[in-house]
Amino acid sequence: MNTEIRAARWARRTAGPMAALLGMAVLLGGCGKLKEEVATVTAKQTLLGTVPDGDEGPFRFSGKDGSDDVSGTVDPAAKGLELSTAIKDPEHGFTTNIAFRIVGDDVWTKISFTGTKGLTGLPKLPKKWLKLDPAKLTDAESVPKYEGTDPGNTGPLLEAATSVNDEGNGKYSGSIDLTSGEAAKVLEAEQMTALGEAAKQVPFTATVDGEQRLTSLVLDLAKAGGTNSAQYVVNYQDFGSTPKLAAPAGGQAQNAPKLAYDLLNGGE
């Protein structure tokens, strides 16, 4: 997830029901392959039903796509999202730490640098939350926004599953066609290119907790096609016990200075 642009790709997309197909399969249920198809559809629908839908209260998430890690909080009641990521500069060795907090239509950011010993010329920004004006951004879509309760895109990914096996004890496995529907938009273009035809059969594992809430989804990209991005991982946890999100209060925030916009706009 390449800085704020890739972070913005963690967005909610809605998965559609398969009740009609399930009903037909049950009516025709008999033997062999048809029984397997019924089991697959049932397991798939059960797993889709565990994707966060807003009833879980605030929760934490984390994930990676083989290159960058992202973590944060979702608060459906506040239409709130907070996420952070760290990007290491391979040439100079320093790390850019960037965070966003979204509450409704308002967005704040924090940007800092670590591992800068011996380096000069890096910008220094206030340590407070910096409120952003979308009109001052070259590409407002490069900044994340609240788009629902599934920032890891588990819904569209599971909707594209071609096989789902219920392993018991809250564990599932199967395959996902990453070229199908909204799932085709989840990975970066270079990742899809590296997978090639293997993108149609990517192995996955998933786990749900005792209250039937999805807690992890892992796509094994390396096993599918030998791409450098070994795994796509989404974790959801601390449902209902995570602190609520709110706009930064008082002295915790200020309007973003020009330097922040320069960085977010790619130095323009």
C-alpha positions in Angstrom: 0.0 0.0 0.0 2.1 2.8 -1.4 1.9 5.7 1.2 -1.4 7.5 1.4 -2.5 6.4 -2.1 -2.4 2.7 -1.3 -3.9 3.3 2.1 -6.9 4.9 0.4 -7.5 1.6 -1.4 -8.7 0.0 1.9 -12.3 0.9 1.2 -15.7 -0.6 1.7 -17.4 -2.4 -1.1 -20.7 -4.3 -0.7 -21.0 -8.0 -1.4 -24.3 -9.3 -2.8 -26.4 -12.3 -1.7 -26.6 -15.7 -3.3 -29.8 -16.9 -1.6 -31.5 -17.8 -4.9 -28.7 -20.0 -6.0 -28.6 -21.7 -2.6 -32.3 -22.3 -2.6 -32.1 -24.0 -6.0 -29.2 -26.2 -5.0 -31.0 -27.3 -1.9 -34.1 -28.2 -3.9 -32.1 -30.2 -6.4 -29.8 -31.7 -3.8 -28.8 -35.3 -4.5 -25.4 -36.7 -4.7 -21.7 -36.2 -5.7 -20.8 -32.9 -7.3 -24.1 -31.2 -6.5 -23.6 -31.9 -2.8 -20.2 -30.4 -3.0 -21.6 -27.3 -4.7 -24.3 -27.0 -2.0 -21.6 -27.2 0.7 -19.5 -24.6 -1.1 -22.4 -22.1 -1.5 -23.5 -22.6 2.2 -19.9 -22.1 3.5 -19.4 -19.1 1.3 -22.7 -17.5 2.4 -21.8 -18.2 6.1 -18.4 -16.6 5.7 -19.7 -13.6 3.8 -22.1 -13.1 6.8 -19.1 -12.6 9.1 -17.8 -9.5 7.3 -18.2 -6.4 9.5 -21.4 -4.6 8.8 -21.5 -1.9 11.4 -23.2 -3.8 14.2 -20.0 -4.7 15.9 -19.2 -1.3 17.3 -15.7 0.2 16.9 -12.9 -2.2 16.1 -9.2 -2.3 15.1 -7.8 -3.6 11.9 -4.4 -4.3 10.4 -3.1 -5.6 7.2 -0.4 -5.9 4.6 -0.1 -6.5 0.9 3.4 -7.9 0.8 5.1 -4.5 0.8 3.5 -2.0 3.3 1.7 -2.5 6.5 -1.4 -0.6 7.5 -3.2 -0.5 10.9 -6.0 1.5 12.4 -9.5 1.8 13.8 -13.0 1.8 12.3 -15.9 3.5 14.2 -19.2 3.0 12.2 -21.3 5.3 14.5 -19.0 8.2 13.9 -18.4 7.4 10.3 -14.8 7.3 11.5 -11.6 5.8 10.2 -8.1 6.1 11.5 -5.2 4.4 9.8 -1.4 4.6 9.8 1.4 3.2 7.8 5.2 3.4 7.7 7.2 3.6 4.4 10.9 3.0 4.4 13.1 4.8 1.9 15.3 1.9 0.5 18.0 4.3 -0.7 18.5 6.6 2.3 17.2 4.3 5.1 14.8 6.7 6.7 11.1 5.9 7.3 8.1 8.1 6.6 5.3 7.6 9.2 1.9 8.8 8.0 -1.5 8.7 9.7 -5.0 9.8 8.8 -8.0 10.4 11.0 -11.4 10.7 9.3 -14.6 11.7 11.1 -17.5 12.3 8.8 -16.2 14.5 6.0 -13.3 15.9 8.0 -9.8 14.6 7.5 -6.6 15.2 9.6 -3.1 13.8 9.0 0.2 13.4 10.9 3.4 13.0 9.0 6.8 12.4 10.6 10.2 10.9 9.8 12.4 8.4 11.8 15.8 6.9 11.1 17.1 10.2 9.9 20.4 10.3 11.7 23.0 11.8 9.5 20.4 13.1 7.0 19.6 16.7 6.3 17.0 18.6 4.4 14.0 16.5 5.5 10.9 18.7 6.2 9.7 19.2 9.8 6.0 19.3 10.4 4.0 20.1 13.6 3.4 17.0 15.7 -0.3 17.9 16.0 -3.1 16.5 13.9 -3.2 18.7 10.7 -6.6 19.3 9.3 -6.7 19.1 5.5 -8.7 21.2 3.1 -9.6 18.9 0.1 -9.5 22.0 -2.2 -5.8 22.3 -1.6 -5.0 18.7 -2.6 -4.0 18.0 -6.2 -5.8 14.6 -6.0 -8.3 14.5 -3.2 -8.9 10.7 -3.9 -5.3 10.0 -2.7 -6.4 10.8 0.8 -8.5 8.0 2.5 -12.1 8.6 3.4 -14.6 6.7 5.4 -16.2 4.2 3.0 -17.8 1.7 5.4 -16.9 -1.1 7.8 -14.7 -3.3 5.7 -11.4 -1.4 5.0 -9.6 -4.5 4.0 -12.0 -5.3 1.2 -12.8 -8.8 2.6 -16.4 -8.6 1.3 -15.6 -8.3 -2.4 -12.7 -10.8 -2.1 -14.9 -13.5 -0.5 -17.7 -12.7 -3.0 -15.2 -13.8 -5.7 -14.4 -17.1 -4.0 -14.7 -20.0 -6.3 -14.4 -22.6 -3.5 -15.0 -22.3 0.2 -14.3 -25.1 2.7 -15.5 -25.0 6.3 -12.7 -26.6 8.2 -14.5 -26.3 11.6 -13.6 -24.4 14.7 -14.0 -21.1 12.9 -11.5 -21.9 10.2 -12.1 -21.7 6.4 -10.1 -22.3 3.3 -10.6 -22.1 -0.5 -9.7 -20.2 -3.6 -10.5 -16.7 -4.9 -10.7 -15.4 -8.5 -9.0 -12.0 -8.2 -10.1 -11.2 -11.8 -13.8 -11.3 -10.9 -15.9 -8.3 -10.1 -14.9 -5.8 -7.4 -12.1 -8.2 -6.3 -10.2 -7.2 -9.4 -9.7 -3.7 -7.9 -8.2 -4.8 -4.6 -4.6 -5.5 -5.6 -2.2 -3.1 -7.4 -1.8 -3.5 -11.2 1.7 -4.8 -10.9 0.6 -7.5 -8.4 -2.1 -8.7 -10.8 0.5 -8.7 -13.7 2.9 -10.8 -11.6 0.1 -13.3 -10.8 -1.0 -13.7 -14.4 -3.4 -16.5 -15.0 -2.8 -17.7 -11.4 -4.9 -14.7 -10.2 -8.0 -16.8 -11.0 -7.2 -19.4 -8.4 -5.5 -17.7 -5.3 -5.6 -19.8 -2.2 -7.0 -18.2 1.0 -7.6 -19.0 4.6 -10.0 -17.2 7.0 -10.9 -17.3 10.6 -14.0 -16.2 12.5 -14.5 -15.8 16.3 -17.1 -17.4 18.5 -19.6 -14.7 17.7 -19.3 -15.3 14.0 -17.2 -12.2 13.2 -14.4 -12.3 10.7 -11.0 -11.9 12.4 -8.6 -12.7 9.5 -8.3 -13.2 5.8 -5.1 -14.3 4.2 -4.4 -14.6 0.5 -1.4 -16.7 -0.4 -0.2 -14.7 -3.5 3.2 -16.4 -3.6 1.7 -19.9 -3.7 -0.6 -18.8 -6.4 1.9 -17.3 -8.8 5.3 -16.8 -7.3 4.9 -13.0 -7.1 7.1 -11.0 -4.8 4.1 -9.9 -2.8 3.9 -13.1 -0.6 0.6 -12.4 1.1 -2.4 -10.1 1.3 -3.5 -10.1 5.0 -6.5 -8.5 6.7 -7.0 -8.7 10.5 -10.1 -7.4 12.4 -10.2 -7.5 16.2 -11.3 -5.8 19.5 -14.9 -5.5 18.4 -16.8 -3.2 20.6 -13.9 -2.6 23.1 -12.0 -0.3 20.8 -12.2 3.4 21.8 -14.5 5.6 19.7 -13.1 8.0 17.2 -13.7 11.8 17.5 -12.3 14.9 16.0 -9.0 15.9 17.7 -9.9 18.3 20.5 -8.5 21.7 21.3 -4.7 22.0 21.1 -4.4 18.5 19.6 -5.0 19.9 16.1 -4.3 22.8 13.8 -4.8 23.6 10.1 -2.3 21.9 7.9 0.6 24.1 6.7 1.6 24.5 3.1 4.4 22.0 3.6 1.9 19.2 4.4 0.1 19.8 1.1 3.4 19.9 -0.7 4.2 16.4 0.6 0.8 15.0 -0.1 0.8 16.5 -3.5 4.1 14.9 -4.4 6.2 17.9 -4.0 4.3 20.1 -6.4 
